Amino acid sequence: MTRNLLNRRQLLITGAAVLSGHTLVRAHNGTVHVTIDKLAFLPAEIQIKAGETVEWTNKDRFAHTATVKGGWDVLIPPGKTATHVATVDDTVDYYCRFHPNMKGRIVISA
Ligand SMILES: [Cu+2]
């Protein structure tokens, strides 16, 4: 039962992405993917342009965050994805609030 509910939710999310032209464009162009696996951001450093999207996919069984000290904070639940749209001043080091040894870096390129 729980599994069916999860699958249905996935379908709804996918459907919403297909219906939104902007989201569809982003899925093909302008999204940089970071995988979280075994308490690590992979790749640890990414380059991205302002206006593009960072999408984290959490493969672990527990929640992580992408957190910038004094800046933004993105919660990435277990088994889910979460995004952040990069801004011009987003050349930043980030870490996970729950596991401060997890570190990543975003570099804004022209
Ligand atoms: Cu974490």
Backbone and ligand atoms as CSV (ligand in chain L), in Angstrom:
chain,resi,resn,atom,element,x,y,z
A,1,MET,N,N,0.842,-1.209,0.000
A,1,MET,CA,C,0.000,0.000,0.000
A,1,MET,C,C,0.866,1.244,0.000
A,2,THR,N,N,1.827,1.265,0.919
A,2,THR,CA,C,2.718,2.421,0.984
A,2,THR,C,C,3.456,2.596,-0.335
A,3,ARG,N,N,3.873,1.473,-0.892
A,3,ARG,CA,C,4.618,1.528,-2.136
A,3,ARG,C,C,3.761,2.112,-3.263
A,4,ASN,N,N,2.483,1.684,-3.318
A,4,ASN,CA,C,1.588,2.233,-4.339
A,4,ASN,C,C,1.436,3.736,-4.204
A,5,LEU,N,N,1.305,4.191,-2.966
A,5,LEU,CA,C,1.161,5.629,-2.736
A,5,LEU,C,C,2.395,6.370,-3.227
A,6,LEU,N,N,3.562,5.801,-2.942
A,6,LEU,CA,C,4.811,6.429,-3.377
A,6,LEU,C,C,4.861,6.511,-4.895
A,7,ASN,N,N,4.519,5.400,-5.554
A,7,ASN,CA,C,4.546,5.381,-7.013
A,7,ASN,C,C,3.598,6.426,-7.592
A,8,ARG,N,N,2.433,6.552,-6.969
A,8,ARG,CA,C,1.450,7.506,-7.455
A,8,ARG,C,C,2.001,8.922,-7.319
A,9,ARG,N,N,2.680,9.171,-6.209
A,9,ARG,CA,C,3.247,10.496,-5.980
A,9,ARG,C,C,4.321,10.795,-7.040
A,10,GLN,N,N,5.151,9.800,-7.314
A,10,GLN,CA,C,6.182,9.967,-8.344
A,10,GLN,C,C,5.540,10.337,-9.683
A,11,LEU,N,N,4.450,9.642,-10.021
A,11,LEU,CA,C,3.758,9.906,-11.281
A,11,LEU,C,C,3.259,11.338,-11.324
A,12,LEU,N,N,2.687,11.807,-10.227
A,12,LEU,CA,C,2.151,13.164,-10.173
A,12,LEU,C,C,3.274,14.181,-10.369
A,13,ILE,N,N,4.403,13.935,-9.725
A,13,ILE,CA,C,5.534,14.856,-9.848
A,13,ILE,C,C,6.028,14.877,-11.292
A,14,THR,N,N,6.165,13.688,-11.892
A,14,THR,CA,C,6.619,13.597,-13.278
A,14,THR,C,C,5.642,14.314,-14.198
A,15,GLY,N,N,4.359,14.094,-13.966
A,15,GLY,CA,C,3.334,14.728,-14.794
A,15,GLY,C,C,3.422,16.234,-14.722
A,16,ALA,N,N,3.638,16.778,-13.546
A,16,ALA,CA,C,3.736,18.227,-13.371
A,16,ALA,C,C,4.925,18.767,-14.145
A,17,ALA,N,N,6.027,18.037,-14.136
A,17,ALA,CA,C,7.223,18.484,-14.841
A,17,ALA,C,C,6.976,18.527,-16.343
A,18,VAL,N,N,6.243,17.564,-16.852
A,18,VAL,CA,C,5.980,17.504,-18.290
A,18,VAL,C,C,5.043,18.635,-18.702
A,19,LEU,N,N,4.091,18.970,-17.833
A,19,LEU,CA,C,3.115,20.012,-18.165
A,19,LEU,C,C,3.738,21.401,-18.164
A,20,SER,N,N,4.790,21.599,-17.401
A,20,SER,CA,C,5.402,22.925,-17.313
A,20,SER,C,C,6.545,23.044,-18.309
A,21,GLY,N,N,6.376,23.888,-19.290
A,21,GLY,CA,C,7.393,24.047,-20.332
A,21,GLY,C,C,8.744,24.408,-19.771
A,22,HIS,N,N,8.761,25.301,-18.796
A,22,HIS,CA,C,10.033,25.749,-18.232
A,22,HIS,C,C,10.768,24.593,-17.562
A,23,THR,N,N,10.018,23.809,-16.803
A,23,THR,CA,C,10.624,22.672,-16.112
A,23,THR,C,C,11.187,21.686,-17.134
A,24,LEU,N,N,10.446,21.503,-18.216
A,24,LEU,CA,C,10.875,20.562,-19.241
A,24,LEU,C,C,12.195,21.024,-19.859
A,25,VAL,N,N,12.296,22.303,-20.158
A,25,VAL,CA,C,13.533,22.847,-20.727
A,25,VAL,C,C,14.683,22.639,-19.758
A,26,ARG,N,N,14.420,22.931,-18.502
A,26,ARG,CA,C,15.477,22.775,-17.494
A,26,ARG,C,C,15.960,21.334,-17.412
A,27,ALA,N,N,15.033,20.409,-17.563
A,27,ALA,CA,C,15.416,19.000,-17.438
A,27,ALA,C,C,16.415,18.616,-18.514
A,28,HIS,N,N,16.357,19.315,-19.654
A,28,HIS,CA,C,17.261,18.960,-20.748
A,28,HIS,C,C,18.461,19.884,-20.814
A,29,ASN,N,N,18.319,21.067,-20.268
A,29,ASN,CA,C,19.370,22.061,-20.446
A,29,ASN,C,C,19.361,22.988,-19.239
A,30,GLY,N,N,20.501,23.127,-18.592
A,30,GLY,CA,C,20.580,24.080,-17.516
A,30,GLY,C,C,20.394,23.495,-16.134
A,31,THR,N,N,20.429,22.186,-16.020
A,31,THR,CA,C,20.403,21.558,-14.696
A,31,THR,C,C,21.683,20.752,-14.493
A,32,VAL,N,N,22.321,21.012,-13.382
A,32,VAL,CA,C,23.518,20.245,-13.040
A,32,VAL,C,C,23.147,19.301,-11.904
A,33,HIS,N,N,23.436,18.040,-12.099
A,33,HIS,CA,C,23.022,17.005,-11.143
A,33,HIS,C,C,24.149,16.660,-10.174
A,34,VAL,N,N,23.778,16.585,-8.911
A,34,VAL,CA,C,24.712,16.131,-7.872
A,34,VAL,C,C,24.056,14.956,-7.166
A,35,THR,N,N,24.765,13.855,-7.089
A,35,THR,CA,C,24.249,12.675,-6.388
A,35,THR,C,C,24.805,12.666,-4.971
A,36,ILE,N,N,23.934,12.327,-4.028
A,36,ILE,CA,C,24.397,12.129,-2.652
A,36,ILE,C,C,24.339,10.631,-2.385
A,37,ASP,N,N,25.489,10.051,-2.098
A,37,ASP,CA,C,25.562,8.610,-1.875
A,37,ASP,C,C,26.599,8.340,-0.794
A,38,LYS,N,N,26.211,7.572,0.209
A,38,LYS,CA,C,27.111,7.209,1.299
A,38,LYS,C,C,27.796,8.430,1.894
A,39,LEU,N,N,26.984,9.412,2.237
A,39,LEU,CA,C,27.466,10.605,2.949
A,39,LEU,C,C,28.472,11.438,2.154
A,40,ALA,N,N,28.266,11.516,0.844
A,40,ALA,CA,C,29.155,12.348,0.030
A,40,ALA,C,C,28.386,12.997,-1.111
A,41,PHE,N,N,28.784,14.229,-1.457
A,41,PHE,CA,C,28.254,14.915,-2.642
A,41,PHE,C,C,29.129,14.529,-3.834
A,42,LEU,N,N,28.503,14.023,-4.899
A,42,LEU,CA,C,29.251,13.577,-6.077
A,42,LEU,C,C,28.676,14.217,-7.345
A,43,PRO,N,N,29.414,15.012,-8.086
A,43,PRO,CA,C,30.768,15.447,-7.732
A,43,PRO,C,C,30.740,16.478,-6.614
A,44,ALA,N,N,31.831,16.590,-5.919
A,44,ALA,CA,C,31.902,17.515,-4.793
A,44,ALA,C,C,31.924,18.958,-5.278
A,45,GLU,N,N,32.506,19.183,-6.451
A,45,GLU,CA,C,32.535,20.550,-6.992
A,45,GLU,C,C,31.862,20.572,-8.355
A,46,ILE,N,N,30.996,21.566,-8.548
A,46,ILE,CA,C,30.350,21.724,-9.856
A,46,ILE,C,C,30.515,23.151,-10.335
A,47,GLN,N,N,30.471,23.316,-11.649
A,47,GLN,CA,C,30.430,24.643,-12.257
A,47,GLN,C,C,29.054,24.813,-12.871
A,48,ILE,N,N,28.496,26.021,-12.715
A,48,ILE,CA,C,27.144,26.263,-13.188
A,48,ILE,C,C,27.026,27.742,-13.509
A,49,LYS,N,N,26.070,28.080,-14.378
A,49,LYS,CA,C,25.836,29.495,-14.682
A,49,LYS,C,C,24.685,30.006,-13.820
A,50,ALA,N,N,24.712,31.292,-13.523
A,50,ALA,CA,C,23.603,31.913,-12.801
A,50,ALA,C,C,22.314,31.675,-13.587
A,51,GLY,N,N,21.258,31.323,-12.887
A,51,GLY,CA,C,19.980,31.037,-13.527
A,51,GLY,C,C,19.767,29.561,-13.796
A,52,GLU,N,N,20.841,28.792,-13.769
A,52,GLU,CA,C,20.702,27.345,-13.929
A,52,GLU,C,C,20.395,26.699,-12.577
A,53,THR,N,N,20.025,25.441,-12.629
A,53,THR,CA,C,19.529,24.753,-11.435
A,53,THR,C,C,20.483,23.651,-10.984
A,54,VAL,N,N,20.738,23.625,-9.697
A,54,VAL,CA,C,21.439,22.485,-9.112
A,54,VAL,C,C,20.377,21.514,-8.619
A,55,GLU,N,N,20.480,20.259,-8.999
A,55,GLU,CA,C,19.543,19.264,-8.502
A,55,GLU,C,C,20.314,18.161,-7.783
A,56,TRP,N,N,20.013,18.032,-6.496
A,56,TRP,CA,C,20.626,16.976,-5.693
A,56,TRP,C,C,19.692,15.770,-5.656
A,57,THR,N,N,20.242,14.594,-5.828
A,57,THR,CA,C,19.491,13.347,-5.677
A,57,THR,C,C,20.080,12.584,-4.501
A,58,ASN,N,N,19.252,12.372,-3.500
A,58,ASN,CA,C,19.710,11.721,-2.273
A,58,ASN,C,C,19.464,10.218,-2.333
A,59,LYS,N,N,20.523,9.447,-2.490
A,59,LYS,CA,C,20.386,7.989,-2.567
A,59,LYS,C,C,20.502,7.329,-1.197
A,60,ASP,N,N,20.806,8.114,-0.182
A,60,ASP,CA,C,20.920,7.554,1.164
A,60,ASP,C,C,19.534,7.369,1.781
A,61,ARG,N,N,19.507,6.644,2.918
A,61,ARG,CA,C,18.241,6.351,3.570
A,61,ARG,C,C,17.909,7.363,4.662
A,62,PHE,N,N,18.649,8.458,4.673
A,62,PHE,CA,C,18.381,9.496,5.666
A,62,PHE,C,C,18.535,10.857,5.004
A,63,ALA,N,N,17.979,11.871,5.645
A,63,ALA,CA,C,17.946,13.209,5.057
A,63,ALA,C,C,19.322,13.872,5.093
A,64,HIS,N,N,19.549,14.726,4.113
A,64,HIS,CA,C,20.731,15.579,4.084
A,64,HIS,C,C,20.277,16.998,3.782
A,65,THR,N,N,21.193,17.931,3.918
A,65,THR,CA,C,20.920,19.291,3.467
A,65,THR,C,C,22.096,19.762,2.625
A,66,ALA,N,N,21.820,20.761,1.818
A,66,ALA,CA,C,22.881,21.548,1.181
A,66,ALA,C,C,22.741,22.926,1.815
A,67,THR,N,N,23.701,23.281,2.636
A,67,THR,CA,C,23.585,24.484,3.460
A,67,THR,C,C,24.795,25.381,3.262
A,68,VAL,N,N,24.523,26.651,3.034
A,68,VAL,CA,C,25.585,27.651,2.933
A,68,VAL,C,C,25.567,28.468,4.217
A,69,LYS,N,N,26.687,28.537,4.875
A,69,LYS,CA,C,26.773,29.297,6.122
A,69,LYS,C,C,26.344,30.745,5.871
A,70,GLY,N,N,25.351,31.207,6.603
A,70,GLY,CA,C,24.848,32.566,6.415
A,70,GLY,C,C,24.072,32.757,5.126
A,71,GLY,N,N,23.745,31.656,4.468
A,71,GLY,CA,C,23.050,31.758,3.175
A,71,GLY,C,C,21.882,30.800,3.070
A,72,TRP,N,N,21.742,30.176,1.931
A,72,TRP,CA,C,20.566,29.337,1.695
A,72,TRP,C,C,20.748,27.931,2.265
A,73,ASP,N,N,19.611,27.230,2.342
A,73,ASP,CA,C,19.579,25.913,2.962
A,73,ASP,C,C,18.528,25.072,2.236
A,74,VAL,N,N,18.953,23.935,1.711
A,74,VAL,CA,C,18.031,23.060,0.977
A,74,VAL,C,C,17.983,21.718,1.672
A,75,LEU,N,N,16.790,21.271,2.042
A,75,LEU,CA,C,16.619,19.945,2.657
A,75,LEU,C,C,16.394,18.914,1.556
A,76,ILE,N,N,17.145,17.817,1.621
A,76,ILE,CA,C,17.017,16.761,0.612
A,76,ILE,C,C,16.618,15.466,1.326
A,77,PRO,N,N,15.321,15.143,1.325
A,77,PRO,CA,C,14.843,13.966,2.053
A,77,PRO,C,C,15.412,12.666,1.455
A,78,PRO,N,N,15.419,11.596,2.227
A,78,PRO,CA,C,15.944,10.328,1.720
A,78,PRO,C,C,15.195,9.861,0.477
A,79,GLY,N,N,15.953,9.453,-0.534
A,79,GLY,CA,C,15.343,8.932,-1.753
A,79,GLY,C,C,14.704,9.975,-2.641
A,80,LYS,N,N,14.914,11.259,-2.332
A,80,LYS,CA,C,14.248,12.323,-3.089
A,80,LYS,C,C,15.262,13.246,-3.757
A,81,THR,N,N,14.729,14.185,-4.540
A,81,THR,CA,C,15.569,15.222,-5.122
A,81,THR,C,C,15.138,16.572,-4.567
A,82,ALA,N,N,16.038,17.539,-4.632
A,82,ALA,CA,C,15.726,18.917,-4.261
A,82,ALA,C,C,16.597,19.812,-5.124
A,83,THR,N,N,16.141,21.053,-5.325
A,83,THR,CA,C,16.839,21.926,-6.264
A,83,THR,C,C,17.129,23.297,-5.664
A,84,HIS,N,N,18.063,23.972,-6.280
A,84,HIS,CA,C,18.386,25.361,-5.958
A,84,HIS,C,C,18.753,26.050,-7.264
A,85,VAL,N,N,18.141,27.206,-7.510
A,85,VAL,CA,C,18.481,27.982,-8.703
A,85,VAL,C,C,19.657,28.891,-8.368
A,86,ALA,N,N,20.738,28.735,-9.107
A,86,ALA,CA,C,21.972,29.465,-8.815
A,86,ALA,C,C,21.839,30.946,-9.156
A,87,THR,N,N,22.423,31.790,-8.305
A,87,THR,CA,C,22.456,33.224,-8.555
A,87,THR,C,C,23.901,33.649,-8.813
A,88,VAL,N,N,24.084,34.894,-9.255
A,88,VAL,CA,C,25.427,35.362,-9.638
A,88,VAL,C,C,26.435,35.245,-8.500
A,89,ASP,N,N,25.962,35.391,-7.262
A,89,ASP,CA,C,26.895,35.359,-6.125
A,89,ASP,C,C,26.946,33.982,-5.451
A,90,ASP,N,N,26.609,32.965,-6.224
A,90,ASP,CA,C,26.549,31.612,-5.642
A,90,ASP,C,C,27.839,30.798,-5.801
A,91,THR,N,N,28.972,31.441,-5.938
A,91,THR,CA,C,30.216,30.682,-5.806
A,91,THR,C,C,30.406,30.474,-4.316
A,92,VAL,N,N,30.087,29.255,-3.864
A,92,VAL,CA,C,29.991,29.001,-2.419
A,92,VAL,C,C,30.495,27.600,-2.049
A,93,ASP,N,N,30.935,27.492,-0.825
A,93,ASP,CA,C,31.136,26.190,-0.209
A,93,ASP,C,C,29.854,25.868,0.545
A,94,TYR,N,N,29.404,24.629,0.445
A,94,TYR,CA,C,28.227,24.229,1.214
A,94,TYR,C,C,28.512,22.918,1.936
A,95,TYR,N,N,27.649,22.598,2.876
A,95,TYR,CA,C,27.852,21.391,3.678
A,95,TYR,C,C,26.487,20.843,4.084
A,96,CYS,N,N,26.483,19.708,4.742
A,96,CYS,CA,C,25.240,19.135,5.258
A,96,CYS,C,C,25.148,19.460,6.744
A,97,ARG,N,N,24.028,20.050,7.145
A,97,ARG,CA,C,23.815,20.405,8.559
A,97,ARG,C,C,23.851,19.185,9.466
A,98,PHE,N,N,23.388,18.042,8.961
A,98,PHE,CA,C,23.321,16.837,9.787
A,98,PHE,C,C,24.653,16.095,9.826
A,99,HIS,N,N,25.458,16.277,8.793
A,99,HIS,CA,C,26.747,15.581,8.680
A,99,HIS,C,C,27.775,16.587,8.185
A,100,PRO,N,N,28.294,17.416,9.086
A,100,PRO,CA,C,29.151,18.549,8.672
A,100,PRO,C,C,30.414,18.130,7.911
A,101,ASN,N,N,30.758,16.851,7.944
A,101,ASN,CA,C,31.902,16.409,7.134
A,101,ASN,C,C,31.580,16.352,5.649
A,102,MET,N,N,30.288,16.361,5.310
A,102,MET,CA,C,29.886,16.356,3.899
A,102,MET,C,C,30.042,17.770,3.351
A,103,LYS,N,N,30.903,17.912,2.361
A,103,LYS,CA,C,31.180,19.241,1.836
A,103,LYS,C,C,31.101,19.250,0.321
A,104,GLY,N,N,30.576,20.369,-0.187
A,104,GLY,CA,C,30.512,20.553,-1.632
A,104,GLY,C,C,30.835,21.978,-1.993
A,105,ARG,N,N,31.020,22.214,-3.283
A,105,ARG,CA,C,31.361,23.557,-3.734
A,105,ARG,C,C,30.669,23.828,-5.068
A,106,ILE,N,N,30.130,25.043,-5.173
A,106,ILE,CA,C,29.519,25.500,-6.418
A,106,ILE,C,C,30.338,26.674,-6.926
A,107,VAL,N,N,30.688,26.633,-8.196
A,107,VAL,CA,C,31.422,27.738,-8.810
A,107,VAL,C,C,30.569,28.286,-9.954
A,108,ILE,N,N,30.271,29.582,-9.875
A,108,ILE,CA,C,29.498,30.227,-10.947
A,108,ILE,C,C,30.446,30.598,-12.082
A,109,SER,N,N,30.108,30.112,-13.273
A,109,SER,CA,C,30.926,30.441,-14.445
A,109,SER,C,C,30.175,31.445,-15.313
A,110,ALA,N,N,30.915,32.190,-16.102
A,110,ALA,CA,C,30.323,33.264,-16.922
A,110,ALA,C,C,29.497,32.677,-18.061
L,1,CU,CU,CU,23.907,14.703,5.558
